[in-house]
Amino acid sequence: REGEHPYCSNFCCMAALKQAIVAREHIGPDLDMALFFIDLRTPRKDFEKYCVKIKDQGARLIRSRVHTVVPKGSNGDLEVRYISETGEVRDEIFDAVVLSVGMVVPPDVVELAERLEIPLSPNNFVEASCFEPTSTFREGIFSCGAFNGPKDIPQSVMEGSAAAAAATRALAAARGTMLKEKVFPPEKDLTDVPPRVGVFVCNCGLNIGGVADVPAIVEYAQGIGDVAYSQANLFTCSQDAQAQMVEMIKQHDLNRVVVAACSPSTHAPIFQDMLRGAGLNKYLFEMANIRNQCTWVHQNEPMLATEKCKDLVNMAVAKARLLTPLEYIIVDVNRKALVIGGGAAGSTAALGLADQGYEVHLVERKDRLGGNALKLHTTWRGGLVKPRLDALLRKVLNHEKIIIHYNAIVDGVTGVVGNFTSKLTTGEEINHGIVVIAIGGEPYRPEGEYLYKQNPNVLLSLDLDKKILEKSERLKTAQAAAFIQCVGSRSPERPYCNKVCCSHSVENAIKLKVLNPEMDVYVLYRDMRTYGERELLYQRAREMGIVFIRFRRLDPPLVEEDGGRIKITVKDQVLERPVSLHVDLLTLATAIIPHHNAPLAELYKIPLNAEGFFTEAHAKIKPVEASTEGIFMAGLCHYPKPMQESVAEALACASRANTILSRDFLQLESIISNPVDENCDGCAFCVDACPFAAITLIEYMKEGQVKKTVEVNPIQCKGCGSCMATCPKQGIYVAGFTPAQLSAQVEAALGLI
């Protein structure tokens, strides 16, 4: 944000906040932390909550550009000199200073771009189109991640998938021609073979090893009954560690494996594949989550944390010795896709999949495609939206592989990944293998706030867009205009940033100034979040004389009518006194809120966050995938974002969906419910409890009598355990979580075994 690098590096604020929280967790609650910043930029999903969290922990967030840092005394202290918001020069002594440095494109990458004749921005980032966010201006060359502009890990991972989708369009005809199927060795027959358990304890860098005594845990594990081998690894999920584990399994003839590390929800599949490579059934595996459940929550009590880790390992071994191989469930894949939502994101996803050769059913609740993008006119770089949107929609409308269902809503669904059946309100049924949800969002309507709907000169951002496009006479004659940011957002009710509002308002403020250079333009804001190269907009606006006035959340502007004009009273944070502005036009930058998410979340079993947006399986590892396999999400229904990011997400969805649709069959989880006919009396409690409609009550004959029991559809069952928890007679259990296995864990926790 200065000198040769006038842009914002995007991720620095959040990285500093995270480091501050981690530092306090490691050092203790008495650590005095001060974070110096100009604008606090936490615009991604749930990042604002993180910011609130560190404030609640007592960290000092100081809005100031530090003047100097100099050594003080002989013990290594550092003196920081800065100017407070009120203009006072202050000096503070700190033990350590951490610098959040900017991101730059390395010289060798710039040189590579020159060799490939890829045009770059003045700051050496790729200038990509909003509708082709990973395509360079050199056909056949794609880019992603920080080379496209400063960004964090989740967006970089997502863009990586988007770039893959763009690249594989041209390669669709060659799909599978160079494929080599991974072949696993035959699985060992363990009939009547006593358990030999291997325990592998992960340091996870300092996440575990920095708190718990890992060597002591390894030594303890070696003494547990049926444990034939135990060892520690720095990172157990690394390829080298897994290769070594395969060798140890073979060398010590292990037939059960326990990994004491992090979360099974993210890492169990990695270790299960490792087991298959060693010739073991992948379900002969148990994971003790000693990171999330122990060292992360007991960082200040290392001795007690170590003892708890031992207990968790003991419980895992107790269950592991009772594990049995499970049969794999194989299902054929229906190579059709369902895309819900026909806006820019949904249309991009549909086209991305259709260009791969898949039949796509595009469901749109209205009578035309385009969604919110129909209301947008220019991108933040100044490009026109309508021509690019029209071109996209023409391709969708004319594509032979895309079937569009207008005025339709999904109101029923059965099946699982690879084999879904969705019902529409039009009466149609669609069989498909995957689902992409891109149903958009809508602007918050601030009824009763800031004279909205009471004064015709109080507008929302999209309303102003339209007036600017029309070059309204009202704009040419107005003497003054103002923008108020964060209306309905970054509040206890909606604790998130919309990511688009600051750039949008600054862009429109510049347009007003160009249209009417004599107009006074004011932007009232809390933090100016023009991240990345959008910072150049902010810089240009200030150079044009646009005035930026900051306000606090608990002291928002007061808006009143005054003699035919709009009077805004706001406290200037530098002068520390109220300032009155008289304007002819007021634009409110309001929150983006989800719409229609809840019904689809219920149908497809997708969790929503507290604000009603769809929740991804993992922000960094699976940024566009739902926890329900085969469901993907893109655009505003996921979280507020600019159109360029929505389009990139849509391409990422197409890429991830391709990994399913390109297969002939899928191997589903074998951890499903199994009825025990001898115990089941047909009470049907489990039938009502099943959220996936996977259980059916049936009758059968036994010794001349009609008996009742239940039958489980192995394709629909997700192994959630609701049936097992509901059954009063142990008439049903989930494979891998039998009553005997769970009881063994409880007994181990109580020290009975």
C-alpha positions in Angstrom: 0.0 0.0 0.0 2.9 2.4 -0.7 5.7 3.2 -3.0 6.5 0.5 -5.6 3.7 -1.7 -4.3 0.6 0.4 -4.1 -1.7 -2.7 -3.7 -3.0 -4.5 -0.6 -1.6 -8.0 -0.1 -5.1 -9.2 1.0 -4.1 -11.9 3.4 -1.9 -10.0 5.9 -4.5 -8.8 8.3 -6.0 -12.2 8.8 -2.6 -13.8 9.1 -1.6 -11.3 11.8 -4.9 -11.9 13.7 -4.3 -15.7 13.5 -0.7 -15.4 14.7 -1.8 -13.2 17.6 -4.4 -15.8 18.7 -1.8 -18.6 18.4 0.8 -16.6 20.3 -1.7 -16.0 23.2 -2.6 -19.7 23.2 1.1 -20.7 23.5 2.3 -18.0 25.9 -0.8 -17.4 28.0 -3.7 -14.9 28.5 -1.4 -12.3 30.1 0.4 -11.7 26.8 0.0 -8.0 25.8 -0.7 -7.9 22.1 -1.0 -4.8 19.9 -1.8 -5.0 16.2 -1.1 -1.9 14.2 -3.1 -1.5 11.0 -4.4 1.1 8.6 -7.6 -0.7 7.6 -8.5 -4.0 9.1 -9.3 -6.2 6.1 -11.0 -9.5 6.9 -13.4 -9.8 3.9 -13.7 -13.6 3.5 -16.3 -16.0 4.9 -16.3 -16.1 8.8 -13.1 -14.0 8.9 -15.0 -11.1 10.6 -15.9 -13.5 13.5 -12.2 -14.2 13.9 -11.6 -10.5 14.2 -14.3 -10.2 16.9 -12.8 -13.2 18.7 -9.4 -11.6 19.1 -11.0 -8.3 20.3 -12.9 -10.3 22.9 -9.6 -11.8 24.0 -8.3 -8.3 24.9 -5.9 -7.7 22.0 -5.3 -4.0 21.3 -6.1 -3.1 17.7 -4.5 0.2 17.0 -5.3 2.1 13.8 -2.0 3.7 12.9 0.9 3.5 10.5 3.9 2.9 12.6 6.6 5.6 12.2 9.7 3.9 13.5 10.9 0.8 15.3 14.2 1.3 17.2 16.2 -0.8 19.7 15.7 0.2 23.3 18.1 -0.7 26.1 20.5 -3.6 26.3 18.0 -6.5 26.7 16.7 -6.5 23.1 13.5 -4.5 23.7 12.1 -2.5 20.8 10.5 0.9 20.9 7.6 1.5 18.5 6.7 5.1 17.7 3.3 5.8 16.1 0.6 8.5 15.9 -2.7 7.7 17.4 -6.1 8.4 15.7 -6.3 11.7 17.7 -2.9 12.9 16.4 -0.8 12.2 19.5 2.7 10.9 19.1 3.1 7.8 21.3 6.0 5.5 22.2 5.6 1.9 23.4 8.2 -0.8 24.4 7.7 -4.4 23.1 9.7 -7.6 23.5 9.1 -8.5 19.9 7.8 -7.0 16.7 6.3 -9.1 13.8 6.2 -7.4 10.4 3.3 -8.2 8.0 5.2 -7.8 4.8 3.6 -7.4 1.4 3.3 -10.0 -1.3 5.3 -9.5 -4.6 5.6 -11.5 -7.7 9.1 -13.1 -7.8 11.4 -11.9 -10.6 11.8 -15.4 -12.1 7.9 -15.6 -12.4 7.9 -12.2 -14.2 10.6 -13.5 -16.5 8.6 -16.6 -17.2 5.6 -14.5 -18.1 7.7 -12.5 -20.5 8.9 -15.6 -22.2 5.4 -16.9 -22.5 4.2 -13.5 -23.7 1.6 -13.2 -21.0 0.6 -9.6 -20.4 0.8 -8.5 -16.7 -0.5 -5.5 -14.8 1.9 -2.7 -13.7 2.3 -4.7 -10.4 3.2 -7.9 -12.3 0.0 -9.8 -11.7 -2.1 -11.4 -14.4 -5.0 -9.3 -15.6 -7.8 -11.8 -16.0 -11.3 -11.3 -17.2 -14.2 -11.6 -14.7 -15.8 -14.2 -16.9 -12.5 -16.1 -17.5 -10.7 -15.6 -14.2 -8.0 -18.2 -14.8 -7.4 -17.6 -18.5 -4.5 -15.4 -19.5 -4.6 -13.5 -22.8 -2.4 -16.2 -24.3 -4.7 -19.0 -25.5 -3.9 -22.3 -23.8 -2.1 -20.8 -20.8 -3.9 -20.6 -17.5 -3.0 -19.0 -14.2 -4.3 -19.2 -10.7 -3.5 -18.3 -7.1 -1.4 -15.3 -6.0 -0.1 -14.8 -9.6 -3.6 -13.6 -10.4 -3.4 -11.1 -7.5 -2.7 -11.4 -3.8 -5.0 -13.9 -2.1 -5.2 -16.5 0.7 -5.0 -20.3 0.7 -8.8 -21.1 0.3 -9.2 -18.9 -2.8 -5.9 -20.1 -4.2 -7.0 -23.7 -3.9 -10.3 -22.9 -5.4 -8.7 -21.1 -8.3 -6.4 -24.1 -8.9 -9.5 -26.2 -9.5 -11.0 -23.5 -11.7 -7.8 -23.4 -13.8 -8.0 -27.2 -14.2 -11.5 -26.9 -15.4 -10.5 -24.3 -18.0 -7.6 -26.4 -19.2 -9.5 -29.7 -19.4 -12.2 -28.2 -21.7 -9.7 -28.5 -24.6 -8.6 -31.9 -23.5 -12.1 -33.5 -23.0 -11.7 -35.7 -26.0 -8.5 -37.2 -24.6 -9.9 -37.9 -21.2 -8.9 -41.3 -19.8 -6.5 -42.1 -22.6 -3.4 -41.9 -20.4 -5.1 -43.0 -17.2 -3.4 -45.6 -15.1 -5.6 -47.2 -12.5 -4.1 -47.5 -9.0 -3.8 -51.2 -8.2 -3.7 -52.3 -4.6 -2.3 -55.6 -3.4 -4.7 -58.4 -2.4 -6.0 -57.9 1.1 -4.8 -60.3 3.8 -7.2 -62.9 5.1 -7.3 -62.3 8.8 -9.7 -65.1 9.7 -8.8 -66.4 13.2 -5.7 -64.1 13.2 -5.2 -62.3 16.6 -4.9 -58.5 16.4 -1.5 -57.0 16.0 -1.9 -53.2 16.4 0.5 -50.6 15.2 0.3 -47.1 16.8 1.7 -44.1 14.9 1.9 -40.8 16.9 2.1 -37.6 15.0 4.0 -34.5 16.2 2.1 -32.4 13.6 4.9 -30.0 13.7 4.4 -28.1 17.0 0.6 -28.5 17.0 1.0 -31.7 19.0 4.7 -32.1 19.7 4.9 -28.5 21.0 2.5 -29.3 23.8 2.3 -33.1 24.6 5.3 -35.4 25.3 5.1 -37.5 22.1 8.0 -39.9 23.0 6.1 -40.6 26.3 2.9 -41.3 24.4 4.8 -43.7 22.0 6.3 -45.5 25.0 2.9 -45.8 26.7 1.3 -47.2 23.5 3.9 -49.9 23.3 2.8 -51.2 26.6 -0.9 -51.5 25.7 -2.2 -55.1 25.1 -2.1 -56.3 21.4 0.1 -53.3 20.4 3.0 -54.9 18.4 4.7 -51.7 17.3 4.6 -47.9 18.0 6.5 -45.0 16.6 6.5 -41.2 16.3 6.4 -39.1 13.1 7.0 -35.4 12.5 4.1 -35.3 10.0 2.4 -38.6 9.6 0.4 -37.5 6.6 3.5 -36.9 4.5 4.3 -39.2 1.7 7.6 -40.3 3.2 5.9 -41.1 6.5 3.2 -43.2 4.8 5.8 -45.1 2.8 7.6 -45.9 6.0 4.4 -46.9 7.7 3.7 -49.4 4.9 7.1 -50.9 5.5 6.5 -51.1 9.3 3.1 -52.8 8.7 4.8 -55.5 6.5 7.9 -55.8 8.7 5.9 -56.2 12.0 3.0 -58.1 10.4 0.5 -55.5 11.7 -3.2 -56.0 11.0 -4.7 -53.0 12.8 -3.5 -49.4 12.6 -4.1 -46.5 15.0 -2.9 -43.1 14.0 -2.8 -40.5 16.9 -2.9 -37.2 15.1 -5.5 -34.7 13.9 -9.1 -34.9 12.6 -10.3 -38.1 10.9 -12.8 -36.0 8.9 -9.9 -34.5 6.9 -7.1 -37.1 7.1 -8.7 -40.6 7.6 -9.0 -41.2 3.8 -5.2 -40.6 3.4 -4.3 -43.3 6.0 -7.0 -45.7 4.8 -5.4 -45.6 1.3 -2.1 -46.3 2.9 -3.6 -49.4 4.6 -4.8 -50.7 1.3 -1.3 -50.2 -0.1 -0.1 -52.4 2.7 -2.6 -55.2 1.9 -5.0 -54.4 4.7 -8.7 -53.6 4.5 -9.0 -49.9 4.9 -11.5 -50.2 7.7 -9.0 -51.9 10.0 -8.0 -48.3 11.0 -8.8 -46.1 13.9 -7.7 -42.5 14.5 -7.2 -40.7 17.9 -7.7 -37.0 17.4 -5.1 -35.8 19.9 -4.7 -32.5 18.2 -8.2 -31.0 18.1 -9.4 -32.8 21.2 -6.3 -32.4 23.3 -3.3 -30.3 22.5 -5.2 -27.5 20.9 -7.5 -27.1 23.9 -5.0 -27.8 26.6 -2.0 -25.8 25.4 -1.3 -24.4 28.8 -1.3 -27.8 30.6 1.3 -30.0 28.8 1.5 -32.7 31.5 -2.2 -33.2 31.7 -2.5 -32.9 27.9 0.0 -35.8 27.6 -2.0 -38.0 30.0 -5.2 -37.2 28.0 -3.4 -38.2 24.8 -2.5 -41.5 26.4 -6.1 -42.1 27.3 -7.3 -41.2 23.7 -4.7 -43.6 22.3 -5.8 -46.4 24.7 -9.4 -45.9 23.7 -8.4 -46.1 20.0 -6.5 -49.3 20.5 -9.4 -50.8 22.5 -11.7 -50.2 19.5 -9.1 -51.1 16.9 -8.5 -54.6 18.3 -12.2 -55.3 17.7 -12.3 -54.0 14.1 -13.2 -56.3 11.3 -12.8 -56.0 7.5 -15.8 -54.5 5.8 -17.0 -55.2 2.2 -16.7 -52.3 -0.3 -19.9 -50.9 -1.8 -19.6 -50.2 -5.5 -22.1 -48.1 -7.5 -22.3 -47.2 -11.1 -22.0 -43.5 -11.9 -24.8 -41.6 -13.7 -22.8 -39.2 -15.9 -25.3 -36.4 -15.8 -25.1 -33.2 -13.8 -27.8 -31.0 -12.1 -27.0 -27.3 -11.8 -29.4 -25.3 -9.6 -29.4 -21.6 -10.4 -29.0 -19.9 -13.8 -27.0 -16.8 -12.8 -23.5 -16.1 -13.9 -22.1 -18.8 -11.5 -24.7 -21.5 -12.4 -24.4 -20.8 -16.1 -20.6 -21.0 -16.0 -20.7 -24.3 -14.1 -23.3 -25.7 -16.6 -21.2 -24.7 -19.5 -18.0 -26.0 -17.9 -19.5 -29.4 -17.4 -21.3 -29.5 -20.8 -18.0 -28.6 -22.6 -16.5 -31.7 -20.9 -19.2 -33.8 -22.7 -21.6 -34.3 -19.8 -25.4 -33.8 -20.1 -26.4 -31.0 -17.8 -29.8 -30.1 -16.4 -29.9 -26.4 -15.5 -32.8 -25.5 -13.2 -33.8 -21.9 -12.9 -36.7 -20.7 -10.7 -37.4 -17.7 -13.0 -38.2 -17.5 -16.7 -34.8 -16.3 -17.9 -31.1 -16.9 -17.1 -28.7 -14.3 -15.8 -29.6 -13.9 -12.1 -28.0 -11.0 -10.2 -25.5 -10.5 -13.0 -28.3 -8.9 -15.1 -28.2 -5.9 -12.7 -24.4 -5.4 -13.0 -22.9 -3.1 -15.6 -19.2 -2.9 -15.1 -16.4 -4.8 -13.4 -14.1 -3.2 -10.9 -11.5 -2.9 -13.7 -14.1 -1.0 -15.8 -15.0 -3.8 -18.2 -18.6 -4.1 -19.5 -20.6 -6.9 -18.0 -23.5 -7.1 -20.5 -21.6 -8.2 -23.6 -19.7 -10.9 -21.7 -22.8 -12.1 -19.9 -24.8 -12.2 -23.2 -22.0 -14.2 -24.8 -22.0 -16.7 -21.8 -25.8 -17.1 -21.9 -25.8 -17.6 -25.7 -23.4 -20.5 -25.3 -25.5 -22.0 -22.6 -28.8 -21.6 -24.5 -27.3 -23.1 -27.7 -25.3 -25.9 -26.1 -26.6 -29.3 -27.2 -25.7 -30.9 -23.9 -27.6 -28.4 -21.7 -31.3 -28.8 -20.9 -32.8 -25.8 -19.2 -35.8 -26.1 -16.8 -37.4 -22.6 -16.4 -39.8 -21.7 -13.6 -38.7 -24.8 -11.7 -37.6 -25.5 -8.1 -36.1 -28.7 -6.7 -38.5 -30.0 -4.1 -37.5 -33.6 -3.6 -34.3 -35.7 -3.8 -33.2 -39.3 -3.2 -30.0 -41.2 -3.7 -26.3 -40.5 -3.2 -23.3 -39.4 -5.1 -23.2 -40.9 -8.5 -27.0 -41.7 -8.4 -29.2 -38.9 -7.4 -32.9 -38.5 -8.4 -34.2 -34.9 -8.0 -37.9 -33.9 -8.4 -38.9 -30.5 -9.7 -42.1 -28.6 -9.0 -42.9 -28.9 -12.7 -43.4 -32.7 -12.1 -40.1 -33.7 -13.8 -37.7 -36.2 -12.4 -34.0 -35.9 -13.1 -31.4 -38.7 -12.6 -27.9 -37.3 -12.2 -24.6 -38.0 -10.6 -23.7 -34.7 -9.0 -25.3 -31.4 -8.0 -23.9 -27.8 -8.3 -25.9 -25.3 -6.2 -25.5 -21.7 -7.4 -28.8 -20.0 -6.4 -27.3 -16.6 -5.6 -28.2 -14.1 -2.8 -30.0 -10.8 -2.5 -29.4 -7.4 -1.0 -30.5 -6.6 2.5 -33.3 -4.0 2.4 -32.8 -1.6 5.2 -36.4 -0.7 5.8 -36.6 2.2 8.3 -32.8 2.9 8.3 -31.2 6.0 6.9 -34.5 7.2 5.4 -34.5 4.3 3.0 -37.9 4.0 1.3 -38.8 7.4 2.9 -36.7 9.7 0.7 -36.4 9.0 -3.0 -32.8 10.2 -3.0 -31.7 7.4 -0.7 -30.6 4.5 -2.9 -29.0 1.1 -2.8 -25.8 0.5 -4.7 -27.5 -1.3 -7.6 -30.0 1.6 -7.9 -27.1 4.0 -8.3 -25.5 1.8 -10.9 -28.6 2.1 -13.1 -28.7 5.9 -12.7 -25.0 6.2 -13.7 -25.6 3.9 -16.7 -28.5 6.1 -17.8 -26.4 9.3 -17.1 -29.3 10.6 -15.1 -29.8 14.4 -15.1 -30.2 14.3 -11.4 -26.6 13.1 -11.1 -25.3 15.9 -13.3 -27.0 18.6 -11.2 -26.4 17.2 -7.7 -24.1 19.3 -5.6 -23.1 16.6 -3.2 -23.4 12.8 -2.8 -22.5 10.4 0.0 -22.1 6.7 0.5 -22.6 4.8 3.8 -20.8 1.5 4.1 -21.6 -1.7 6.1 -25.4 -1.1 6.3 -26.7 -4.3 7.8 -23.4 -6.1 7.8 -20.4 -6.4 10.2 -23.0 -6.3 13.0 -24.1 -8.9 15.7 -27.0 -9.9 13.4 -24.7 -10.3 10.3 -21.1 -10.6 11.5 -19.6 -10.8 8.1 -18.1 -8.5 5.4 -19.7 -8.5 1.9 -16.3 -8.2 0.2 -17.8 -6.2 -2.7 -19.2 -3.1 -1.1 -16.1 -1.0 -0.6 -14.8 -1.5 -4.1 -18.3 -1.0 -5.6 -18.8 2.3 -3.7 -15.4 3.7 -4.5 -15.9 2.8 -8.1 -19.3 4.6 -8.2 -17.8 7.5 -6.3 -15.2 7.9 -9.1 -17.9 7.6 -11.7 -19.9 10.4 -10.0 -16.9 12.6 -9.9 -16.2 12.0 -13.6 -19.8 12.6 -14.5 -19.9 15.8 -12.4 -16.4 17.1 -11.4 -17.9 19.9 -9.3 -19.9 17.4 -7.1 -18.7 16.9 -3.5 -18.5 13.1 -2.8 -18.1 11.6 0.6 -17.7 7.9 1.6 -18.5 7.1 5.2 -16.8 3.8 6.1 -15.6 1.6 9.0 -12.7 0.0 7.3 -11.9 0.6 3.6 -11.6 -3.0 2.2 -10.3 -2.4 -1.3 -8.1 -5.5 -1.2 -5.6 -6.5 -3.8 -5.2 -4.2 -6.8 -8.6 -2.7 -5.9 -6.5 -0.5 -3.6 -5.6 1.5 -6.8 -9.3 2.5 -7.0 -9.1 3.9 -3.4 -5.9 5.7 -4.3 -7.4 7.3 -7.4 -10.6 8.3 -5.5 -8.5 10.3 -2.9 -6.5 11.9 -5.6 -9.8 13.1 -7.2 -10.8 14.8 -4.0 -13.3 12.3 -2.8 -13.5 12.6 1.0 -13.4 9.4 3.2 -14.7 9.7 6.7 -14.5 6.8 9.2 -17.1 6.0 11.8 -17.4 3.4 14.5 -20.1 0.7 14.6 -21.5 1.9 17.8 -21.7 5.5 16.6 -23.2 5.3 13.1 -24.1 8.3 11.0 -27.4 10.1 11.7 -29.4 10.8 8.6 -32.2 13.4 8.5 -34.2 15.4 6.0 -33.3 19.1 6.0 -34.9 21.6 3.7 -35.2 19.2 0.7 -31.7 17.9 1.2 -30.3 15.0 3.2 -28.3 16.0 6.4 -25.8 13.4 7.6 -24.2 13.9 11.0 -21.1 11.7 11.7 -18.3 11.9 14.3 -15.0 12.6 12.7 -12.5 10.2 14.4 -9.6 12.6 13.9 -11.3 15.8 15.1 -13.3 13.9 17.7 -16.4 16.0 17.0 -19.5 15.7 14.9 -19.4 16.8 11.3 -22.5 17.7 9.3 -22.8 17.0 5.6 -25.7 18.2 3.4 -26.0 16.0 0.3 -28.5 15.6 -2.5 -27.9 11.8 -2.9 -27.2 9.1 -0.4 -26.2 5.5 -1.4 -26.4 2.7 1.1 -23.9 -0.2 0.7 -26.1 -3.0 2.2 -25.4 -6.6 3.2 -25.8 -9.5 0.9 -28.0 -12.1 2.4 -28.8 -15.7 1.4 -32.2 -16.6 -0.1 -33.8 -20.0 -0.7 -30.8 -21.8 0.9 -32.7 -23.5 3.7 -35.0 -25.8 1.6 -32.0 -27.1 -0.5 -29.9 -27.5 2.6 -32.6 -29.7 4.1 -33.1 -31.7 0.8 -29.4 -32.3 0.1 -28.3 -32.5 3.8 -25.9 -29.5 3.6 -25.1 -27.6 6.8 -25.7 -23.9 6.9 -23.6 -21.5 8.9 -25.2 -19.2 11.5 -26.0 -16.6 8.8 -27.6 -19.1 6.4 -24.9 -19.5 3.8 -23.9 -23.1 2.7 -21.0 -24.5 4.6 -18.1 -26.1 2.7 -16.6 -29.4 3.8 -13.2 -27.8 4.5 -12.3 -24.2 3.8 -8.8 -25.0 2.6 -8.9 -28.6 1.3 -12.5 -28.6 -0.2 -13.5 -25.0 -0.6 -16.4 -25.7 -3.0 -17.5 -29.1 -1.8 -20.3 -29.8 0.7 -19.9 -32.4 3.4 -22.4 -34.5 1.5 -20.4 -36.1 -1.3 -21.3 -35.1 -4.8 -22.7 -31.7 -3.8 -20.9 -28.5 -4.9 -21.6 -24.8 -4.3 -20.7 -21.6 -6.0 -21.5 -17.9 -5.9 -23.4 -15.8 -3.4 -25.2 -18.8 -1.8 -21.8 -19.8 -0.4 -20.8 -16.4 0.9 -20.7 -12.8 -0.4 -18.1 -12.3 -3.1 -17.4 -10.4 -6.4 -18.6 -11.9 -9.7 -15.0 -12.8 -10.7 -14.7 -15.0 -7.6 -18.2 -16.5 -8.2 -17.3 -17.5 -11.7 -14.0 -19.0 -10.5 -15.9 -21.0 -7.9 -18.3 -22.2 -10.6 -15.4 -23.5 -12.7 -13.9 -25.1 -9.6 -17.2 -26.9 -9.1 -17.1 -28.2 -12.7 -13.5 -29.4 -12.1 -14.3 -31.2 -8.9 -17.5 -32.7 -10.3 -15.5 -34.0 -13.2 -13.5 -36.2 -10.8 -16.8 -38.0 -10.1 -18.5 -38.0 -13.5 -15.4 -39.2 -15.3 -15.5 -42.5 -13.5 -17.5 -45.7 -14.4 -18.2 -46.5 -10.8 -17.6 -45.2 -7.2 -16.7 -46.9 -4.0 -19.0 -45.8 -1.3 -18.4 -45.9 2.4 -19.1 -49.2 4.0 -19.8 -47.7 7.4 -23.5 -48.1 7.2 -26.3 -49.5 9.3 -26.9 -53.3 9.7 -30.1 -54.7 11.2 -29.9 -57.5 13.7 -33.1 -59.5 13.0 -32.8 -61.5 16.2 -33.2 -58.4 18.3 -35.4 -56.3 16.0 -39.2 -56.4 16.8 -40.3 -54.1 14.1 -41.1 -51.1 16.3 -39.9 -48.8 13.4 -38.4 -46.2 15.7 -35.3 -46.2 13.5 -37.4 -45.7 10.3 -38.7 -42.4 11.7 -35.3 -41.3 13.0 -33.4 -41.9 9.7 -32.8 -38.5 8.0 -31.9 -40.1 4.7 -35.0 -42.4 4.3 -32.7 -45.3 4.0 -34.6 -47.7 6.3 -37.8 -49.7 5.4 -40.0 -51.8 7.7 -40.5 -55.3 6.2 -42.2 -58.6 7.1 -40.7 -62.1 6.9 -41.6 -65.6 7.9 -39.8 -67.4 10.7 -40.9 -70.8 12.0 -44.3 -70.3 10.5 -44.8 -66.9 12.1 -44.9 -63.4 10.5 -42.1 -61.3 11.9 -41.1 -57.7 11.4 -37.7 -56.2 10.9 -36.1 -53.4 8.9 -34.1 -53.3 5.7 -31.4 -50.8 5.0 -30.7 -49.3 1.6 -26.9 -49.4 1.5 -26.7 -46.7 -1.2 -28.8 -44.1 0.8 -27.5 -44.9 4.2 -24.8 -42.4 5.5 -23.9 -44.2 8.7 -25.0 -41.3 10.8 -26.0 -43.6 13.7 -29.5 -42.0 14.4 -31.1 -45.5 14.1 -28.6 -47.1 16.4 -29.1 -44.4 19.0 -32.9 -44.7 18.8 -33.2 -48.5 18.9 -34.1 -49.7 22.4 -33.1 -53.3 21.8 -29.8 -53.2 19.9 -31.7 -54.2 16.8 -29.4 -52.2 14.5 -25.8 -51.0 14.5 -23.4 -49.1 12.4 -20.5 -51.1 11.0 -17.3 -49.8 12.5 -19.2 -48.6 15.5 -20.6 -51.7 17.0 -21.9 -51.8 20.6 -18.9 -53.9 21.6 -16.4 -51.5 20.0 -18.0 -48.4 21.7 -18.2 -50.2 25.0 -14.5 -51.1 24.7 -13.7 -47.4 24.2 -15.7 -46.4 27.3 -14.1 -49.1 29.4 -10.6 -47.9 28.3 -11.5 -44.4 29.2 -12.6 -45.5 32.6 -9.4 -47.5 33.0 -11.2 -50.8 33.1 -9.0 -52.3 30.4 
